[in-house]
Amino acid sequence: MGVVEGEVLAGKNFAVAVGSGLEVRLEALNWGSGWLLRVVPVGGARFGQGAHDYAGLSTPPYASVNPLLLSTDYSFRAQDAVAWNPRRFRFAGNAKEFAAILAVYEKYGKAGPAAAEVERELAALVSKSPEGTLQILDAKFVPGTANLAQMAAMVASHFNTTAHTMEQPSTEGEGKGSPLGKLNWVRFRLSLELPPEFRVERGIKVESHACH
C-alpha cells in the first residue's frame, strides 16, 4: 500500500508522482466547486485537460455522483462533501490496463441493444483494478444553507468524526451564506493498492496493510 498525505487550498492543484510513471492529482474544478481526484501518467495532459484518466474510467458511475469528486457538485453542500469520508475508488495500474478499460468503455458508448452485455464486460474489467482510498483528515469550509440532498444523505455519514472548521462567508458576498457553501481547504491521506511489479517513487510511504 502506497500512502500520500497532503493538503490543498480552494482553486489550487495538488500533484505527486507515486511510481511506475503515474501521478495522483487533486485538480481544482474551474467553476470553483472543489476538486477532482485523478490518476494520470507523469508528464501527460496537465491540470484540467484530458477527458479520461486511470481513476475516472475505473470508478463508475460516470457523469454522476462519484467518490472522485470532492466538491459541491450534484447538490452536495460543503459539509456533505467532507462527511463522505473515506472515499473508495479504483484506478488502472498501468497503461495496458487503462487501454483495455478505455476500449470497452468506448464500445459501451456505441453498444445500443448490446449495452447490457458490454456493461458487464466493463464491470468485470474495472473490478480487477487496484483500489484506493481518499481519507479527509481535516477541512475548512463555509457550510451550505440548503437542506441535505437525498444523494448526499446516502454517503455523507462521517461529518461528526471528521476534523473540520466551519468558516464564515467572505465579505465579498456581503457575509451571506449560499445553498451549497464552499470548500476552502482540505488535508488528506491517499492510500493506493500497489499492483505487482509497481515501482514506487522515492519518498512515497509504503505500508503492508490492504484497502478495505
N, C-alpha and C positions, 0 to 999 in steps of 0.2 A: 504494500500500500504506500503510494507516494502522497506526502502531505505538504500543503502550501498554506501559509497564513498570510493575510494582508489586509489592507483597508482601501477604501475608495470613496472619494467625495462626489457629490452631485455634479454631473456634467463632465467628469473626468473618467479616464480609462485606466484599467489595470491589465498588465500582461506579464507572464512569466513563462520561460521555457521549462518544460518538465522532462524532456528527453525524447529520444528517437525522432528528432525533428519536429516535435509538436510543442505548441504552447497553449496555455489556458488564458482566456481574456474575459474580463468583465467590461463590456463596451457600453458606454453611455448612449442611450437612445436619443436621437436628435430632437424628439419632441419633449424631452425633459421628464419622462415618467419614471426613469430609473435605469437599469442596466440589463443587458442580455449576456448570459454566460455562453461562451463559445470555446471550442477546441479546434485549432487550425494549424496548418503547417507553419513553422517558423519562416518568416520572410514571404509568406503568402499575402493574400489580399489584406490590406490594412484595415484599421478600425472603420466599421460601418459599411464595408464593401463585401460583395460576395453573397450569393443567395443561399448557399448551403455550407454547412461545416460539419465536423466529425461528431459533434454532440447534437446539433439540431436535427440531423437525419436519423439519429439513433434514439431520439427521445420523443416519441409521439405523445399526445396528439399534435398534429401540425396545424398552424394558423389558428390556435385556440389557447385556452388556459394551459400553461406549460411550466414545469418547475425551473426551466432555464430563464424565465422572465422574472427577474427581481425588480418589480415595477408596479405602478398603479394602473396598468392596462387591465382591460376586461373588468372594470368596476371594482378592482381591489383598492381599498383605502391603504394609505401608507402603513398603518398598524396591522392590516391584514397581510401585507407583503412580508412584514417582519415575523408575524405569527406563523407563517408557513415555514416551519423550521423543525428539523432539517429538510432539505430538498434533495431528492434522489434522482439521478439521471443516468444515461448510458452514453458511450462515445465509441466511435470506431478506433481500434487500437493502432491501425496503420493505413497506408494509402490503398493497399489491396482490399482491405475490409470496407473502407469508405467507398471505393469504386463499385464493389459488389452491391452495397446498400443503395447507392445512387442509381445504379442500373435498374434495380427492381422498383425503386421509388418513381423513376421516370416512366417505367412500364405501367405502374399503378395509375398514374395520371392519365394514361391513354387507354386503360383497360376496358372501359364500357361495361358490357354484360359480364365480363370475366373479372370484374373488380374484386369480388369476394375472394376468389382463388389467389389473385395476386396479393391481396391484403394479407392473407395467411402466410404467403411466401415472405413478404416483407416483415411480418411479425416474428417469424422464425429466425430470420437473419438478425434482427435487432436484439432478440432475446439472448443471443450468443455474445453480444458486445460487452466489453468491460463496464463495470459500474462505477459511479462516482457519487459523492455526497457533498453538498454545499451546506455548511452549518453557519448560521449567523451568530457571532459571539457577542456583538454589541451593535447598537444602531442609534442614530439621532434622526428624528423626523418631526414634521408638523402633522398631527393627526387629522384625518379627514372627518368631516362632519356628517357625511351621508350614513344611512342605515347599512348594516352589514349585508352585502350581496350574497345571494344563495351560493354562487360558485365559490366565493371566498370562504364561506362558512364550512364548506366541505373539507378544506385543507388547513385553514388558519386556526390552529388549535393550541399553539405554544406561545402565546403572547406573554402570559404571566411568568413563564420560565425562561424567557429570553431577555437578557440585559438590554435596556433601552433608555433613552432620554427623550421625552416629548418637549419639543420646542415651540415657540410662538411664531405665528405667521410674520413674514417680513413687513416692514413699514411701507414697502413699495406697493403692497396690496392693501394699504390702509389698515393693516393689522387685522384683517378679517380672514377667517378660515375659508377653506374650499371643500367641496364634497369629498375629494379623494386625498387631499393633503399632499405632502411632499417628502420624499426620502432625501435626506441631506448627507448622510454618512453611514457607512457600514464597515464593520470589522468582521472578517470571516475566516473560516477554515475550510479548505478543499481537500478531500480525501479521494484518491484515484486508485482504482484497482490496476495494478501493473500487469499487462499481458506478458506471456512468456517471451524471453529474449528482448524485453524492453530495456533500452539503455537509458538509465536515469541520469538526468542532468546534475552536474555537481552543484551542491547547495540545497538540493531537494531532500527533505527528510523522508526516510523510509521506515515504515512500521510494519510489524508482522501480522497484525490482525486484519480481518477482511471486512468489506462493507456489509451492512445488514439492511 
